């Protein structure tokens, strides 16, 4: 095992997050991709991606479709500036080739991809990333009101405070003006059960059944919910920690899910 995987996570404090932009992707993977394949692929490709300018961190969702058994994957990222998230979008769309002649988002193992880059209204960590970020819920809503930026700024304190009262580990509120969409990321810890699989299953069920953070969005926005998925966090990329000599990535749901075998 790479010693960096078990190294201390450094550089991520609780409190307000100074991030102006975000990026999300949701990927349906081909049926022959296993959790071990996925973890290995993500960690193998991380060193070429987490060095892009301004990336704070990334969560990699991990979810199994209950009907088909397909794996759902993707990313939840925060960046320091809008310019740097546009750089990442350009790099992954136009430059990065996992195989010669194959652009990143068009690889055959990606059955379906849905990705967006966002402006961040607010983001806040309530609990340490190193110990309490195991599960994430991502909501997307379409909106019609052209004053969305102001409405979201006014709504953010109530959304942040409600997330803290619910015991969440982190919450992000974002919007995409060109697409007229709002994105919300909520993060939670697993339960306190000693068995790791039970702790994750209970934590996943609790966050999925919790009142969605999006219920506090102002009605004047003219909202239509588009997406709502709760997933484990299979891995986290930690470029700030790496820069300080700490862990470059973490695997908060291992066990029972695998560590990379590279």
C-alpha positions, 0 to 999 in steps of 0.5 A: 500500500502506498504510504501516502494513503495512510498519511495524515490529512493536512490543511483542511480546517472546519469553518467557511470555505473560501471557494468561488467555483465548483465542478460536478460530474455524474457518471454511469459506468459500464457493467463490467467495471467493478469497485476495485476497477473504479478505485484503481482507475480514479487513483491512477488518473488523479496525479494528472488531474489534481494538479490543475490550478485552484482545486481545493478537493474532490469527492468521488461518489460511489453508488450502486443502481438498485435495478441494474447493478451499474456503478455510479461515479463522478466528482464533487469539486471546489475551486478557488476561482471561476477562471480555474474551474473553467480551466479544469473544464477545458482540460478535461474536455479538450486536452486529457486523453486517458488513451491516445485519441480518446478524450476523457469524457468520451471513453467507452467505460462511461455509459452516461455523463452529466457534468456542470461547473458552478459559481459558489454562493457559500460553502462550509465544513462543520466537521473535519474532512479527515474523520467525518466526510463519508457520504454525500447528497447532490441536488440539482434544481432548475430555476427561472428567476433572473435575480437568482444570485441575490436570492441565493445570497440571502438564503445561504445563512438559513441553509448553512444553519439548517445543515449544521442543525441536521448534524451535516459535515459540510454543505455547498450552495452553487448556481450555474447562470448559463444553465439556470441551475442550482446545485447543493452538496450535503456531506455526512458521516457514517453511523457509530456502528462498529461494523464498517458496512453497517455504519455506512449503510445506516449513514447512507439511509439517514442522509437519503431520508433527511429533509433535503437542504433544497427545501429552503431555497426561496420559492421565488426562484421558480424551481424544478428539481432535476436530480437528487442522489445520495452516494458514498464517498469512494475517495477524496483528492486532497491537493492541499494536504499533498502540498503540505506533505500529508496524504494526497488522497483518502478512502473514507469507505475502506473498509469494506470497499477496496483500497487502490491496488496500483 
